């Protein structure tokens, strides 16, 4: 079976998905469905053939390559996460937690 390795964080774990008919290359941004919902990630390992015996469970498909709109949305959410974390740190300090 053909698989592709996808990473969701720069130094995060690599998860395997079925690439379908998509032509994917290293570092291509992609959209995949995970147990947590639809997520944005990058190709960490290019598509390759793996024996079915090495796969633990049925793989989910890569939905599509990420569009420019997907990338902008991802970057906006990353910025909001940084802002929320800064506010959280302020609240912790203000309440002496």
NULUMMI-349942 format. One line per field, with one value per residue: chain; residue in one letter; x, y, z of N, C-alpha, C, CB in turn. Coordinates in steps of 0.001 Angstrom, whole numbers, plus 500000, padded with zeros to 6 digits. Glycine has a CB too. Layout:
% residues N
mol c(A,...) $
type c(A,...) $
npx c(X,...) $
npy c(Y,...) $
npz c(Z,...) $
capx c(X,...) $
capy c(Y,...) $
capz c(Z,...) $
cpx c(X,...) $
cpy c(Y,...) $
cpz c(Z,...) $
cbpx c(X,...) $
cbpy c(Y,...) $
cbpz c(Z,...) $
% end
This chain:
% residues 97
mol c(A,A,A,A,A,A,A,A,A,A,A,A,A,A,A,A,A,A,A,A,A,A,A,A,A,A,A,A,A,A,A,A,A,A,A,A,A,A,A,A,A,A,A,A,A,A,A,A,A,A,A,A,A,A,A,A,A,A,A,A,A,A,A,A,A,A,A,A,A,A,A,A,A,A,A,A,A,A,A,A,A,A,A,A,A,A,A,A,A,A,A,A,A,A,A,A,A) $
type c(X,X,X,X,X,X,X,X,X,X,X,X,X,X,X,X,X,X,X,X,X,X,X,X,X,X,X,X,X,X,X,X,X,X,X,X,X,X,X,X,X,X,X,X,X,X,X,X,X,X,X,X,X,X,X,X,X,X,X,X,X,X,X,X,X,X,X,X,X,X,X,X,X,X,X,X,X,X,X,X,X,X,X,X,X,X,X,X,X,X,X,X,X,X,X,X,X) $
npx c(500845,500420,501822,502049,503988,502910,503340,502368,503385,506464,508537,507162,505488,505361,502665,500861,499268,497027,497958,496395,495611,497122,499890,502445,505052,508051,507592,505274,502305,499374,495922,494275,492092,491695,491430,490884,489653,489562,492774,495768,498798,502201,504020,506167,507448,507913,505547,505446,505793,504527,504506,501379,501308,502810,501278,499224,496522,493593,494319,493670,492696,494661,493175,493463,495851,497036,495509,496231,494535,493972,496504,496816,494735,495646,498024,496921,495484,497622,498856,496810,496825,499289,498763,496663,498029,499832,498042,497004,499290,499597,497259,497732,499939,498777,496944,498520,499128) $
npy c(498818,502282,504934,508100,510252,512500,515522,517526,519442,521274,519714,517460,514242,511853,511025,508555,508522,507762,508642,508653,509633,511878,513938,514243,516015,516373,518511,519686,521472,520132,519069,517145,514645,513979,512261,514388,516144,518230,518947,520910,520169,519036,517374,515012,512680,511476,509979,506408,502885,500452,497357,495725,494316,495791,497883,499196,499906,500722,503328,506851,509066,511563,514609,516828,518934,521762,524938,528393,529920,528120,528050,530720,530870,528969,530255,532547,531389,530363,532724,533773,531821,532352,534896,534289,532631,534445,536156,534334,533829,536373,536481,534388,535401,537736,536690,535425,532685) $
npz c(500000,499350,501183,502938,504938,507376,509128,511879,513515,513836,515014,515545,515912,513240,511224,509410,506245,503528,500317,498051,494754,494668,493807,495758,497443,499440,502197,501181,501854,503323,503660,505987,507420,510781,513966,515544,513902,510929,509766,509267,507744,506978,504401,505518,504968,501821,499465,499500,498917,501148,502812,503428,505817,507593,508397,510915,511179,509189,506917,506888,504249,502508,502202,500441,498700,500457,500080,499218,500745,502838,504023,504859,506732,508595,509482,510651,512781,514245,515097,516707,518697,519940,520993,522782,524564,525695,527029,528856,530428,531570,533156,534945,536325,537388,539186,540962,540592) $
capx c(500000,501163,501608,502796,504140,502480,503696,501510,504236,507816,509307,506170,505428,504901,501499,500770,498007,497017,497994,495475,496224,497807,501344,502942,506497,508504,507207,504007,501249,498212,494771,493902,491113,492221,490458,490586,488985,490352,494011,496773,500093,503198,504578,507466,508011,507244,504823,506243,505074,504777,503709,500175,501576,503448,500293,498466,495081,493304,494777,492789,493233,494976,492012,493923,496955,496530,495433,496764,493547,494226,497744,496551,493915,496538,498901,496088,495211,498876,499037,495822,497298,500343,498104,495927,499010,500336,496974,496968,500422,499274,496241,498401,500744,497872,496255,499549,498959) $
capy c(500000,503536,505796,509346,510692,513884,516088,518670,520407,521230,518579,516510,512876,511666,510159,508029,508668,507276,509821,508562,509947,513168,513980,514982,516088,516774,519839,520181,521604,519308,519043,515760,514468,513178,512039,515712,516948,518607,519600,521376,519567,519034,516079,514792,511550,511387,508723,505201,501620,499745,496120,495815,493714,496786,498897,498771,500121,501370,504711,507874,509675,512985,515207,517639,519844,522989,526112,529622,530285,527223,528483,531983,530532,528306,531269,533389,530636,530282,534027,533860,530949,533080,535961,533660,532156,535626,536581,533327,534090,537573,536127,533566,536313,538657,535968,534736,531221) $
capz c(500000,499286,502341,503016,506324,507586,510434,512188,514206,513271,515532,516030,515427,511867,511097,508049,505544,502152,499459,496918,493466,494761,493619,496925,497610,500771,502688,500634,502849,502990,504558,506282,508488,511879,515035,516102,512880,509757,510204,508311,508038,505922,504025,506160,504226,500520,499254,499244,499084,502401,502865,504262,507129,508460,508770,512090,511012,507904,506882,506338,503039,502433,501536,499315,498979,501055,499214,499832,501770,503966,504668,505558,507892,509549,510063,511516,514005,514996,515730,517788,519778,520656,521757,523881,525535,526400,527950,529911,531320,532335,534166,535955,537140,538100,540265,541740,540474) $
cpx c(500887,500800,502452,502841,503814,502836,502845,502233,505648,508618,508378,506293,504919,503755,501351,499349,498156,496978,496995,496208,496988,499313,501906,504460,506805,508153,505957,503012,500016,497117,494373,492831,491710,491111,490039,489864,489908,491586,494923,498100,501010,503661,505975,508202,507223,506550,505759,505375,505516,503937,502518,500420,502215,502487,499405,496955,494832,493701,493698,493485,493669,493821,492422,495207,496337,496545,496076,495825,493723,495455,497530,495721,494757,497423,498141,495808,496465,499119,498060,496224,498367,499740,497370,496887,499567,499307,496886,498102,500191,498287,496856,499199,499853,497199,497222,499372,500272) $
cpy c(501241,504388,507055,509753,512168,514298,517339,519763,520243,520033,517485,515134,512842,510654,509757,508120,508064,508498,509809,508840,511270,513011,514866,514917,516563,518244,520427,520338,520829,519479,517583,515744,513533,512945,513368,516615,517211,519366,519925,520750,519643,517618,515993,513634,511405,510030,507571,503979,500944,498473,496281,495286,494703,497866,498373,498889,500709,502850,505635,508507,511117,513603,515978,518362,521119,524124,527299,530085,529412,527681,529774,531747,529880,529342,532200,532684,530511,531592,534197,532985,531641,534176,535380,533171,533323,536128,535619,533555,535328,537265,535289,534460,537219,537993,535192,533216,530561) $
cpz c(500000,500499,502201,504485,506449,509006,510647,512951,513680,513746,516057,515405,513980,511864,509629,507507,504150,501231,498307,495626,493489,494542,494725,497005,499029,501031,502033,501777,502383,504039,504717,507369,509520,512896,515671,515119,511704,510245,509040,508696,506837,505641,504635,505495,502937,500353,498910,499480,500376,502394,503817,505670,508097,508931,509884,511882,509628,507970,506359,505151,503286,501648,500282,499702,499547,500036,499925,500947,503020,504747,505444,506818,508979,510246,511005,512841,514863,515742,516896,518972,520608,521533,522963,524958,526344,527413,529127,530918,532175,533460,535292,536887,537986,539290,541151,541740,540165) $
cbpx c(499041,500862,501950,502147,505563,500948,505240,500321,504186,508556,510262,504804,504527,506069,500204,501248,497575,495791,499352,494303,495164,497538,501743,502326,507138,510030,508339,503445,500902,498614,493570,495144,489760,493445,491042,491861,488500,489508,494746,496869,499924,504385,504619,507288,507971,508259,503796,507515,505312,504442,504590,499027,502480,504602,499441,498882,494512,491792,496025,492416,492197,496403,491268,492832,497821,497358,493956,496941,492103,494414,498852,495825,492767,497410,499569,494761,494664,500064,498845,494431,497847,501352,497119,495072,500151,500687,495608,497065,501703,498701,495070,499321,501665,496808,495226,499540,497933) $
cbpy c(500000,504300,505053,510472,510418,514046,516426,518217,520213,522491,519040,517041,512024,511191,510871,506583,510163,506315,509974,509536,509991,513817,514524,514428,517039,516548,520780,519216,523100,517824,519919,514931,513913,513870,511095,516381,518270,519478,518723,522945,518120,519920,515894,514515,510224,511611,508892,505155,500683,500644,494925,495046,492499,497428,499310,499592,501062,501224,504835,508945,509627,513263,516139,518655,520137,523368,526431,530753,530139,525772,528673,532972,529603,527240,532081,533747,529246,529967,535158,533448,529635,533692,536743,532490,531405,536745,536656,531912,534253,538650,535349,532508,537162,539191,535013,535247,530868) $
cbpz c(501221,497960,503655,502122,506830,507328,510520,512980,515759,513616,516648,515780,516339,510942,511621,508008,505467,501887,498909,497082,492390,496127,492178,498218,496550,500916,502487,499534,503095,502876,504009,506723,507941,512542,516107,516549,513470,508750,511195,508287,508476,506295,502454,507665,505069,499379,498148,500149,497872,503648,503312,503615,506972,507740,507555,513295,512128,507538,506029,507408,501921,501745,502501,498880,497682,502291,498829,498761,501211,503475,503627,504627,507485,508833,508958,510812,513666,514051,514699,517278,519209,519660,520860,523362,524827,525396,527216,529306,530512,531414,533507,535293,536247,537150,539679,543164,539389) $
% end
